[in-house]
Amino acid sequence: MAERDIAPPGSRIKVVRHASVGEIRLTSTSMLVSGAPETRVVVYTPCDEESRDHVRRVRTLHDPLIGCPPHAKPLSVMRAEQAAAKETVPAAARAPEVETAPAAERAAGSCAESSDPASL
């Protein structure tokens, strides 16, 4: 393979080890956005019925575990820790607030992908 070769477009299999429901196998399909070559949309769909069931369960969890399985904490605990941390940092030193997706939409994740709970 030449130094500048890239993988052809197409589907890939992604495995997420979710602390609340277990392993979820997803097919990722990446699509370019017309007029913005540096932008793409990635769609994840369950590979099998077991993964489909796990995704359904994640969407209905009231207080999902966030993070990789060995280090996971309930979302409510993480939010309390973040609120406590904000109280100890002067407002002028804080980063601007960023709106994030609802917890159920970002609850799947693993250590390898991200350790930031807001990005899960």
N, C-alpha and C positions, 0 to 999 in steps of 0.2 A: 504494500500500500504506500503510495507517495505521501510525502510529508503534509501536503495540503488536502488530501482526500478527506471527505466527511462521510458519515453514515448516510445511506439513502433514506428518504422519508418513509415512514411507515409506522406500524404499531410495535410497541415494546411491552413486555410484561414487567410490572412493578409489584413488589411484595412489601406490604406495610405490616409491621408487628405492632398491633394496637393493644395497649395495656388493658383496656376494658373488654375487648371481644376476641382477641387473638389475631391470627394471621389472616390478612385480606390480600387476595391476589387480584390485581387490576391490570387491564389492558390500557396502555396510554397511547393516545393518538394525537400527534402534534400537527397543527395546521398553521400555515403562514397567513398573516393578515395582509391583504392586498393594499399596496401603497405604503406599507411600513415593513420593509424586509427584516428589520431587527426585532420585530414583534411577532409572537406566535401565541396560539391558544392551544392548551393541552387539555384533552378530555380523558377522564379516567372512568372506565366501566368495569364492573365485576367480571372476572373470567369464568366463574362457575357459580352454581347455586349456593354453595356454602359461603362464598365471598359475598354474594348478593344478600344473604341473610345477615351476615356481619355488618354490612353497610346499613341495612334497615335498623339493626340494633343500635348502631352508633347514633343514628339520627334521632332516636327516641330516648337516649340516656339523659337523665336529669342532671347528674353531676359526674361527667365522664372523667376517667383518669387521663392525664395529659403527660406526655413525655414517653420515653422508651420504657418498656416493661420493668427493668430493674430500678428505675429512678422515678417512676410515675407517681403523681400526686393528684388528688381530686381537684377539679377546676376551682371549686369553692376555696380550697386551701391556697391555691396559687394566687387567686384574686385577692385574698386577705393579706398574703405576704407582699404582693405588689402595692396594695393600699398602704400598708405599714411602711414600706420603703419610701413611698412618695411623701409621707408625713415627715420623714427624717431628712429629706432633701429640700432646700429652699426652692421656692417656685421659680426664681430667676435662673437656677441651675438645671432645671428639668428640661428634657427634650420636649418638643411640641407633641401634643396628643395626636394620635393617628387612629382613625376609626378602623376596626377590624371586623371580620366576618363573625357571625354567631358561632358560639363554641362548638355546636354539633357539626358545623361545616368545616371547622379547622381542627377537630379533635384527633384525626388520624395522623400518625407520625412515628418517627423512630429517631434514635440517637444519631444515626448516620445522616439523616436528612436535616435535622435542626434541633438545637437545644433551646431555642427561644419559643416559649409557649404561645406567643402571639402569632407565630408563623405556622403553627400546626393547625 
